[in-house]
Amino acid sequence: MPEYFYADRLFNALERAEPEAGSLLVAAPGMLSPEFARTVVLVLEHSADGTLGIILNRRSETAVHNVLPEWLPLVARPQALYLGGPVGPQAGVAVGVTRNGVAIEEYPQFTRLANRLVHLDLHAHPLEVGDALEGVRIFVGTSQWEGGQLDEEIARGDWFVAPALPSDVVAPAGADLWSDVMRRQAMPLPLFSTFPADLDDN
């Protein structure tokens, strides 16, 4: 079956936004790629050379305490490492939600992504940034696209680009982030928020 058959044609009919740092990539309903089915990806970097992001809704069984115990007081519950993607599975990436009123530009450890969302330098000492952060999520591995690969996938209907909210990064354990993000978009996307992860469950 041609690869493009899994793309949901609904996404092709929607007005498209350009991906940028701080935006979300929401996987099309029915995407067959096991690596990205029902995923929500936060874009960290996007340029003509490629795109770097992290999957927000894939939690691992590894506790942060076992790997980076010094960051544990700042990590939002559930305090587990999240699987950011298949590339560089040993690489750690941290994203933080700043407190209201924090001047992000005053912290060299932060790279602004969106409103109150920052890419956090894990080489920083937690005590240097702790007062500025409301919550942190730590990921292992990233999701990467080279050159115009992501643009081609968006044009094919594989992804919908949406704004990110701080709550997306620190969503609680019981949240279905993919459904929640779909539900807050313009119609008709909320109608697909209950699309099952496994079509056999429908």
C-alpha positions as a Markdown table, in Angstrom:
| # | Residue | x | y | z |
|---|---|---|---|---|
| 1 | Met | 0.0 | 0.0 | 0.0 |
| 2 | Pro | 1.5 | 3.4 | -0.9 |
| 3 | Glu | 2.7 | 5.3 | 2.2 |
| 4 | Tyr | 0.4 | 8.3 | 1.5 |
| 5 | Phe | -2.7 | 6.1 | 2.0 |
| 6 | Tyr | -2.5 | 6.4 | 5.7 |
| 7 | Ala | -2.8 | 10.2 | 5.7 |
| 8 | Asp | -6.2 | 11.4 | 6.6 |
| 9 | Arg | -7.6 | 13.5 | 3.7 |
| 10 | Leu | -9.4 | 15.7 | 6.2 |
| 11 | Phe | -6.1 | 17.3 | 7.1 |
| 12 | Asn | -5.5 | 18.1 | 3.4 |
| 13 | Ala | -8.7 | 20.2 | 3.4 |
| 14 | Leu | -7.8 | 22.3 | 6.4 |
| 15 | Glu | -6.1 | 25.7 | 6.3 |
| 16 | Arg | -2.4 | 25.0 | 7.0 |
| 17 | Ala | -0.1 | 26.8 | 9.4 |
| 18 | Glu | 3.6 | 26.8 | 9.0 |
| 19 | Pro | 5.5 | 24.8 | 11.7 |
| 20 | Glu | 7.7 | 26.9 | 13.9 |
| 21 | Ala | 9.5 | 26.5 | 17.3 |
| 22 | Gly | 6.8 | 26.2 | 19.9 |
| 23 | Ser | 4.1 | 24.8 | 17.7 |
| 24 | Leu | 2.5 | 21.4 | 17.8 |
| 25 | Leu | 2.4 | 18.7 | 15.1 |
| 26 | Val | -0.7 | 16.6 | 15.6 |
| 27 | Ala | -0.7 | 13.2 | 13.9 |
| 28 | Ala | -3.5 | 12.6 | 11.4 |
| 29 | Pro | -6.2 | 10.2 | 12.5 |
| 30 | Gly | -5.4 | 6.7 | 11.2 |
| 31 | Met | -1.7 | 7.3 | 10.7 |
| 32 | Leu | -0.2 | 3.8 | 10.4 |
| 33 | Ser | 3.4 | 4.7 | 11.3 |
| 34 | Pro | 3.8 | 3.1 | 14.8 |
| 35 | Glu | 6.4 | 5.7 | 15.7 |
| 36 | Phe | 4.0 | 8.5 | 15.3 |
| 37 | Ala | 0.4 | 7.2 | 15.5 |
| 38 | Arg | -1.7 | 9.5 | 17.8 |
| 39 | Thr | 1.3 | 11.5 | 18.8 |
| 40 | Val | 1.6 | 15.2 | 19.6 |
| 41 | Val | 5.0 | 16.6 | 18.8 |
| 42 | Leu | 6.4 | 19.9 | 20.1 |
| 43 | Val | 8.6 | 21.6 | 17.6 |
| 44 | Leu | 11.9 | 22.8 | 19.1 |
| 45 | Glu | 13.5 | 24.0 | 15.8 |
| 46 | His | 12.3 | 24.4 | 12.3 |
| 47 | Ser | 14.3 | 25.8 | 9.3 |
| 48 | Ala | 15.1 | 25.0 | 5.7 |
| 49 | Asp | 17.7 | 22.5 | 6.9 |
| 50 | Gly | 15.2 | 20.4 | 8.9 |
| 51 | Thr | 13.0 | 20.1 | 11.9 |
| 52 | Leu | 13.7 | 19.0 | 15.5 |
| 53 | Gly | 10.9 | 18.1 | 17.9 |
| 54 | Ile | 9.9 | 15.9 | 20.8 |
| 55 | Ile | 6.8 | 13.6 | 21.2 |
| 56 | Leu | 4.9 | 14.9 | 24.3 |
| 57 | Asn | 2.6 | 11.9 | 24.9 |
| 58 | Arg | 4.9 | 8.9 | 25.2 |
| 59 | Arg | 5.8 | 8.1 | 28.8 |
| 60 | Ser | 8.6 | 5.6 | 29.6 |
| 61 | Glu | 8.8 | 3.3 | 32.6 |
| 62 | Thr | 12.0 | 5.0 | 33.8 |
| 63 | Ala | 11.8 | 7.3 | 36.8 |
| 64 | Val | 13.6 | 10.7 | 36.6 |
| 65 | His | 14.9 | 9.9 | 40.1 |
| 66 | Asn | 17.0 | 7.1 | 38.7 |
| 67 | Val | 18.7 | 9.2 | 36.0 |
| 68 | Leu | 18.6 | 12.9 | 36.9 |
| 69 | Pro | 17.7 | 13.0 | 40.6 |
| 70 | Glu | 18.9 | 16.6 | 40.9 |
| 71 | Trp | 16.0 | 17.7 | 38.6 |
| 72 | Leu | 13.3 | 15.7 | 40.4 |
| 73 | Pro | 11.9 | 18.6 | 42.5 |
| 74 | Leu | 11.2 | 20.6 | 39.4 |
| 75 | Val | 9.7 | 17.7 | 37.3 |
| 76 | Ala | 5.9 | 17.7 | 36.9 |
| 77 | Arg | 4.1 | 14.5 | 37.8 |
| 78 | Pro | 4.3 | 11.8 | 36.6 |
| 79 | Gln | 8.0 | 12.1 | 37.3 |
| 80 | Ala | 9.1 | 9.7 | 34.6 |
| 81 | Leu | 11.2 | 10.2 | 31.5 |
| 82 | Tyr | 9.3 | 10.7 | 28.3 |
| 83 | Leu | 10.2 | 9.2 | 24.9 |
| 84 | Gly | 10.8 | 12.2 | 22.6 |
| 85 | Gly | 11.4 | 10.2 | 19.5 |
| 86 | Pro | 13.5 | 7.5 | 17.8 |
| 87 | Val | 16.6 | 9.6 | 17.1 |
| 88 | Gly | 19.4 | 9.7 | 19.6 |
| 89 | Pro | 17.7 | 7.7 | 22.3 |
| 90 | Gln | 20.5 | 8.5 | 24.8 |
| 91 | Ala | 20.1 | 12.3 | 24.4 |
| 92 | Gly | 18.2 | 14.2 | 27.1 |
| 93 | Val | 16.0 | 17.2 | 26.3 |
| 94 | Ala | 14.2 | 19.3 | 28.8 |
| 95 | Val | 11.2 | 21.6 | 28.3 |
| 96 | Gly | 10.0 | 23.9 | 31.1 |
| 97 | Val | 6.9 | 25.9 | 31.8 |
| 98 | Thr | 7.8 | 29.3 | 33.4 |
| 99 | Arg | 5.9 | 31.0 | 36.2 |
| 100 | Asn | 3.7 | 33.9 | 35.3 |
| 101 | Gly | 5.7 | 37.1 | 35.0 |
| 102 | Val | 9.1 | 35.5 | 34.4 |
| 103 | Ala | 11.3 | 37.4 | 32.0 |
| 104 | Ile | 12.6 | 34.5 | 29.9 |
| 105 | Glu | 15.3 | 36.7 | 28.3 |
| 106 | Glu | 16.9 | 37.1 | 31.7 |
| 107 | Tyr | 17.8 | 33.4 | 31.8 |
| 108 | Pro | 20.6 | 32.3 | 29.5 |
| 109 | Gln | 19.6 | 28.7 | 30.3 |
| 110 | Phe | 16.3 | 29.2 | 28.5 |
| 111 | Thr | 15.4 | 29.3 | 24.8 |
| 112 | Arg | 11.9 | 30.6 | 24.3 |
| 113 | Leu | 9.5 | 28.3 | 22.4 |
| 114 | Ala | 6.1 | 29.9 | 23.0 |
| 115 | Asn | 4.2 | 31.7 | 25.8 |
| 116 | Arg | 5.8 | 30.4 | 29.0 |
| 117 | Leu | 7.4 | 27.4 | 27.2 |
| 118 | Val | 11.1 | 27.1 | 27.1 |
| 119 | His | 13.8 | 24.7 | 25.9 |
| 120 | Leu | 15.9 | 24.2 | 29.1 |
| 121 | Asp | 19.6 | 23.6 | 29.2 |
| 122 | Leu | 20.1 | 20.4 | 31.2 |
| 123 | His | 23.7 | 21.5 | 31.9 |
| 124 | Ala | 22.3 | 24.3 | 34.1 |
| 125 | His | 22.0 | 23.8 | 37.9 |
| 126 | Pro | 18.4 | 23.3 | 39.0 |
| 127 | Leu | 18.9 | 25.9 | 41.8 |
| 128 | Glu | 19.8 | 28.5 | 39.1 |
| 129 | Val | 16.4 | 28.2 | 37.4 |
| 130 | Gly | 14.1 | 26.6 | 39.9 |
| 131 | Asp | 12.4 | 29.8 | 41.1 |
| 132 | Ala | 11.5 | 30.6 | 37.5 |
| 133 | Leu | 9.8 | 27.3 | 36.6 |
| 134 | Glu | 6.4 | 26.0 | 37.3 |
| 135 | Gly | 7.2 | 22.5 | 35.9 |
| 136 | Val | 9.7 | 20.6 | 33.8 |
| 137 | Arg | 9.4 | 17.6 | 31.6 |
| 138 | Ile | 12.5 | 15.6 | 30.5 |
| 139 | Phe | 12.6 | 13.6 | 27.3 |
| 140 | Val | 15.1 | 11.0 | 25.9 |
| 141 | Gly | 15.4 | 10.9 | 22.1 |
| 142 | Thr | 14.1 | 13.3 | 19.5 |
| 143 | Ser | 12.0 | 13.4 | 16.4 |
| 144 | Gln | 13.8 | 14.8 | 13.3 |
| 145 | Trp | 13.0 | 15.6 | 9.7 |
| 146 | Glu | 15.6 | 16.6 | 7.2 |
| 147 | Gly | 15.3 | 19.5 | 4.7 |
| 148 | Gly | 11.7 | 19.8 | 3.4 |
| 149 | Gln | 10.6 | 16.3 | 4.6 |
| 150 | Leu | 8.2 | 17.6 | 7.2 |
| 151 | Asp | 6.7 | 20.1 | 4.8 |
| 152 | Glu | 6.0 | 17.2 | 2.4 |
| 153 | Glu | 4.3 | 15.2 | 5.1 |
| 154 | Ile | 2.1 | 18.2 | 6.1 |
| 155 | Ala | 1.2 | 18.7 | 2.5 |
| 156 | Arg | 0.3 | 15.0 | 2.2 |
| 157 | Gly | -2.0 | 15.3 | 5.2 |
| 158 | Asp | 0.0 | 13.4 | 7.8 |
| 159 | Trp | 0.2 | 16.3 | 10.3 |
| 160 | Phe | -1.9 | 19.2 | 11.5 |
| 161 | Val | 0.0 | 22.2 | 12.9 |
| 162 | Ala | -1.5 | 23.8 | 16.0 |
| 163 | Pro | -0.5 | 26.3 | 18.8 |
| 164 | Ala | 1.0 | 24.8 | 21.9 |
| 165 | Leu | -0.3 | 25.5 | 25.4 |
| 166 | Pro | 1.9 | 25.2 | 28.6 |
| 167 | Ser | -0.4 | 22.5 | 29.9 |
| 168 | Asp | 0.4 | 20.3 | 26.9 |
| 169 | Val | 4.0 | 19.8 | 28.2 |
| 170 | Val | 3.1 | 19.0 | 31.8 |
| 171 | Ala | -0.2 | 17.1 | 31.1 |
| 172 | Pro | -1.1 | 14.7 | 34.0 |
| 173 | Ala | -0.8 | 11.0 | 33.7 |
| 174 | Gly | -4.5 | 10.3 | 33.0 |
| 175 | Ala | -4.7 | 12.9 | 30.1 |
| 176 | Asp | -5.2 | 11.8 | 26.5 |
| 177 | Leu | -3.2 | 14.7 | 25.0 |
| 178 | Trp | -3.9 | 13.8 | 21.4 |
| 179 | Ser | -7.7 | 14.0 | 22.0 |
| 180 | Asp | -7.4 | 17.1 | 24.1 |
| 181 | Val | -5.5 | 19.0 | 21.5 |
| 182 | Met | -7.9 | 17.9 | 18.7 |
| 183 | Arg | -10.9 | 18.9 | 20.8 |
| 184 | Arg | -9.8 | 22.5 | 21.2 |
| 185 | Gln | -9.3 | 23.0 | 17.4 |
| 186 | Ala | -11.8 | 24.5 | 15.0 |
| 187 | Met | -14.4 | 22.2 | 13.6 |
| 188 | Pro | -14.4 | 19.6 | 12.3 |
| 189 | Leu | -11.3 | 18.4 | 14.1 |
| 190 | Pro | -13.1 | 17.9 | 17.5 |
| 191 | Leu | -15.3 | 15.3 | 15.9 |
| 192 | Phe | -12.1 | 13.1 | 15.5 |
| 193 | Ser | -11.0 | 13.5 | 19.1 |
| 194 | Thr | -12.4 | 10.1 | 20.0 |
| 195 | Phe | -10.7 | 8.3 | 17.1 |
| 196 | Pro | -9.4 | 5.1 | 18.6 |
| 197 | Ala | -5.7 | 4.2 | 18.8 |
| 198 | Asp | -6.6 | 0.8 | 17.5 |
| 199 | Leu | -9.3 | 0.6 | 14.9 |
| 200 | Asp | -10.3 | -2.9 | 16.2 |
| 201 | Asp | -11.6 | -1.0 | 19.3 |
| 202 | Asn | -14.0 | 1.0 | 17.3 |
